[in-house]
């Protein structure tokens, strides 16, 4: 379920005597919130916004570097800096 689909769903819940609110299952499932999920509460002026404090699972470079498949010849630092400079020049060329 996408954010837009779950955003269109209107459900009600109650505030308990301990100040607790049950988040309906459709929303918990849509955002993959499990028991113990930490949330931040933001006052929007006309209501409260709940957001996950950890939108992504913690990982280290060894776990994710494999997704950066590159089969060409390794680039030198000079080549990378030149490519970055060229990209910046192309992006801002029309700003002159």
For each residue, the residues with C-beta under 8 A, 3 or more apart:
1: 5 6 26 29 30
2: 5 6 30
3: 6 7 30
4: 7 8
5: 1 2 8 9 30
6: 1 2 3 9 26 27 30 31
7: 3 4
8: 4 5
9: 5 6 26 27
10:
11: 24 26 27
12:
13: 21 22 23 24
14: 21 22
15: 19 20 21
16: 19 20 21
17:
18:
19: 15 16
20: 15 16
21: 13 14 15 16
22: 13 14
23: 13 27 28 33 50
24: 11 13 27 28
25: 28 29
26: 1 6 9 11 29 30
27: 6 9 11 23 24 30 31 33
28: 23 24 25 31 33 34
29: 1 25 26 32
30: 1 2 3 5 6 26 27
31: 6 27 28 52
32: 29
33: 23 27 28 37 39 52
34: 28 37
35:
36:
37: 33 34 52
38: 52 53 54
39: 33 50 51 52 53
40: 50 51 52 53
41: 48 49 50
42: 48 49 50 51
43: 48
44: 47 48 49
45:
46:
47: 44
48: 41 42 43 44
49: 41 42 44
50: 23 39 40 41 42
51: 39 40 42
52: 31 33 37 38 39 40 55
53: 38 39 40
54: 38 57 58
55: 52
56: 59
57: 54
58: 54
59: 56 63 64
60: 63 64
61: 64 65
62: 65
63: 59 60 66
64: 59 60 61 67 68
65: 61 62 68
66: 63 69
67: 64
68: 64 65
69: 66
70:
71:
72:
73:
74:
75: 79 80 83
76: 79 80
77: 80 81
78: 81 82
79: 75 76 82 83
80: 75 76 77 83 84
81: 77 78 84 85
82: 78 79 85 86
83: 75 79 80 86 87
84: 80 81 87 88
85: 81 82 88 89
86: 82 83 89 90
87: 83 84 90 91
88: 84 85 91 92
89: 85 86 92 93
90: 86 87 93
91: 87 88
92: 88 89 95
93: 89 90 96
94:
95: 92
96: 93
